[in-house]
Amino acid sequence: MGRPKKEKPNHGKYFEVKKTVGHSLNGDPIRKSFYSDTSRADANQQGEEWIIAQKVAEQTGEAFIEKDVTFSEWAKKWLEIYKKPNVDINTYHMTYEQNVNNHLIPFFGKADIKSIKPVNIQEFFDSNSHFSESVLKKLHMCLNGIFETAIENDVCQKNPTRHTVVKSHKKKNVKQVYSDKQIEVVKSSAKLSMPEVYVALCTGLRRGELLGLKWADFNAAEKTISVNRAIADVQGKEDRKLETIKTNPPKWKSYRVIPIDNDCAEFIGSLPHNGDYIFPGRSGSVQSPNTWSQKLKRFMDALHVAHPDVPELTAHELRHTFGTVLRRRGVDIYTIQKIMGHKDIKMTSEIYVHNEMDVLRKGLKLSTGVVQVSYGRKFKVKQAKKKSHTNH
């Protein structure tokens, strides 16, 4: 007995099954085609599921989803309608648009959005576990938003991302920080060739905030710096080339006033006034953050050659050094949050609470006596005075 003949598609590359899904007002049957790229049985199963879903919708009063919408179609609509008008342009490009276009659409793009199951979502994250935890969280956030809005618009019925396990296998990079001695070496060099680095180590500003500083933000009398804007490089929509733009407000709307010490105030005051910005580009206008980072890399390379014991840090690590120094000196987490412009106290704690015990030991001075904690505008720790008489 010979082998059974392999079933051939009956509609181009697809298997087609036609089913009666209802009747018109005059009683004529309404026929609908269902397709599969695997088998007639699969196409038939899709038809049966469609009919059941239609009947369930009729009985429950829920909207019946009939039109097929691909993941790509809805993801692009989600970007344009729900994200682009509601976040700053740099966040839109870096957090949403790039992740959707570079990772999600290539994986899910042509699939009917309502056919995507939890197992498919899990497969996506398992196959991309080499990404950092931060990137995976952003991808999950995008997927969740895409499916939740699809449900609200009757494009699909369930959100398959709700119970996904998101786990990164990428080794976390430990941020480098300078020691107090190294900070002085770097500041000394920065005074001569890259003043932005000196100010970054005195203020903990983000790169965009640093480049966005104007002379109007510097108060020499009060010795403060006001953070009112940030500069960002984003891609142009048409040619996709990088173009520098001014974003307002700074990240997390973290407008703030940062106190600076006498040395920093005097240094800033001594800088040449070449336009509105404290650290302008060659033309006197704002510097491109990406171009500035290249300049920082050259500065760090030269510094490391002259001082091999001083590591090469990024702009973010300069900021991290400032926050670590504050913690090293016993500044409380709430004050650090305000100075650094973090979104919430949880973010600050996750970054700087690793040395909490050392700071507490230093702050409490546990050599003698008992500790008395008073609560006021800031948390203060005092050592109780010893009583002059003997306790009975």
Residue pairs with C-beta under 8 A, 6 or more apart in sequence:
7 15
7 39
7 40
9 15
9 37
10 16
10 40
11 33
11 35
13 37
14 35
14 36
14 37
14 43
15 35
15 36
15 37
15 38
15 39
15 40
15 42
15 43
16 33
16 34
16 35
16 43
17 33
17 34
17 35
17 36
17 40
17 43
17 44
17 46
17 47
18 31
18 32
18 33
18 34
19 31
19 32
19 34
19 44
19 47
19 48
19 50
19 51
20 29
20 30
20 31
21 30
21 31
21 32
21 47
21 50
21 51
21 54
22 29
22 30
22 54
23 29
23 30
24 30
32 47
32 50
34 43
34 44
34 46
34 47
34 50
35 43
35 46
36 42
36 43
36 46
53 64
53 65
54 64
56 62
57 63
57 64
58 64
62 157
63 154
65 114
65 154
65 155
65 156
65 157
67 155
68 112
68 114
69 112
69 113
69 114
69 150
69 155
69 156
70 109
70 110
70 111
70 112
70 113
71 104
71 105
71 108
71 109
71 110
71 111
71 112
71 113
71 116
71 146
72 105
72 108
72 109
72 110
73 113
74 113
74 146
74 149
74 150
74 155
75 100
75 104
75 105
75 108
75 146
76 100
76 105
78 100
78 145
78 146
78 149
78 150
79 92
79 96
79 97
79 100
82 145
82 149
83 92
83 96
83 97
83 145
84 92
87 95
87 96
88 232
88 247
89 232
89 234
89 245
89 247
90 232
90 233
90 234
90 245
90 247
93 234
93 235
95 138
96 142
99 135
99 138
99 139
99 142
100 142
100 146
103 128
103 139
104 124
104 139
104 142
104 143
104 146
107 124
108 116
108 120
108 124
111 120
113 147
113 150
113 155
113 156
114 150
114 155
114 156
114 157
116 156
116 160
117 160
118 160
118 161
118 162
118 163
118 164
120 160
121 143
121 160
121 161
121 164
122 164
122 165
125 136
125 139
125 140
125 164
125 165
125 166
125 167
128 136
128 139
129 136
129 167
129 168
129 169
129 170
130 168
130 169
130 170
131 139
131 168
131 170
132 168
132 170
132 172
133 166
133 168
133 170
133 172
135 168
136 166
136 167
136 168
137 166
140 161
140 164
140 166
143 161
144 159
144 161
144 162
147 156
147 158
147 159
147 160
147 161
148 159
150 156
151 157
151 158
151 159
175 316
175 317
175 320
176 311
176 313
176 317
177 313
177 317
177 320
177 321
177 324
177 325
178 186
178 201
178 310
178 311
178 313
178 321
180 325
182 309
182 310
182 311
183 201
183 321
183 325
185 307
185 310
186 197
186 201
186 303
186 310
187 197
187 198
187 201
189 299
189 303
189 306
189 307
190 196
190 197
190 198
190 201
190 299
191 198
191 267
193 299
193 302
194 295
194 296
194 299
195 267
195 271
195 279
196 210
196 211
196 279
196 292
196 296
197 296
197 299
197 318
198 264
198 267
199 205
199 210
199 213
199 225
199 264
199 267
199 268
199 278
199 279
200 210
200 315
200 318
200 319
200 322
201 318
201 321
201 322
202 260
202 261
202 263
202 264
202 322
203 210
203 225
203 258
203 260
203 264
203 322
204 258
204 319
204 322
204 323
204 326
204 339
204 340
205 213
205 225
205 227
205 258
205 319
206 230
206 250
206 251
206 315
206 316
206 319
206 341
207 289
207 292
207 293
207 315
207 316
208 230
208 231
208 232
208 247
208 250
208 251
208 289
209 227
209 229
209 230
209 250
209 251
209 341
210 279
210 315
211 230
211 231
211 277
211 279
211 286
211 287
211 289
211 292
212 228
212 229
212 230
212 231
212 246
212 250
212 277
212 286
213 225
213 277
213 278
213 279
214 228
214 229
214 276
214 277
214 278
215 273
215 276
215 277
215 278
216 276
217 225
217 226
217 227
217 228
217 278
218 224
218 225
218 226
218 268
218 269
218 278
219 225
219 226
220 265
220 268
220 269
223 259
223 260
223 261
223 262
223 264
223 265
224 257
224 258
224 259
224 260
225 257
225 258
225 260
225 268
226 255
226 256
226 257
226 258
227 250
227 254
227 255
227 256
227 257
227 258
227 341
228 248
228 249
228 250
228 255
229 246
229 247
229 248
229 249
229 250
230 247
230 248
230 249
230 250
230 251
231 244
231 245
231 246
231 247
231 286
231 287
231 288
231 289
232 244
232 245
232 247
232 289
233 242
233 243
233 244
233 245
233 288
233 289
233 290
234 242
234 243
234 245
235 241
235 242
235 243
236 242
236 243
242 288
242 290
244 286
244 287
244 288
244 289
246 286
249 255
250 341
251 341
252 341
252 342
252 343
254 341
254 342
254 343
256 338
256 339
256 341
258 339
260 268
268 278
271 278
274 280
274 284
275 284
275 285
277 284
277 285
277 286
277 287
279 287
280 286
280 287
281 287
281 288
281 291
293 314
293 315
296 314
296 315
297 312
300 312
300 313
301 312
303 310
303 312
304 310
304 311
304 312
313 321
319 340
320 351
322 340
323 336
323 340
323 348
323 351
323 352
324 352
324 355
326 335
326 336
326 339
326 352
327 333
327 336
327 352
327 355
327 359
328 355
328 359
330 359
330 362
330 363
332 378
332 379
333 345
333 348
333 349
333 352
333 353
334 345
334 378
334 379
335 378
336 342
336 348
336 352
337 344
337 345
337 347
337 348
340 348
342 348
342 351
363 381
364 371
364 381
364 383
365 383
368 386
369 383
369 384
369 385
369 386
370 384
371 381
371 382
371 383
371 384
372 382
372 383
372 384
373 379
373 380
373 381
373 382
374 380
374 382
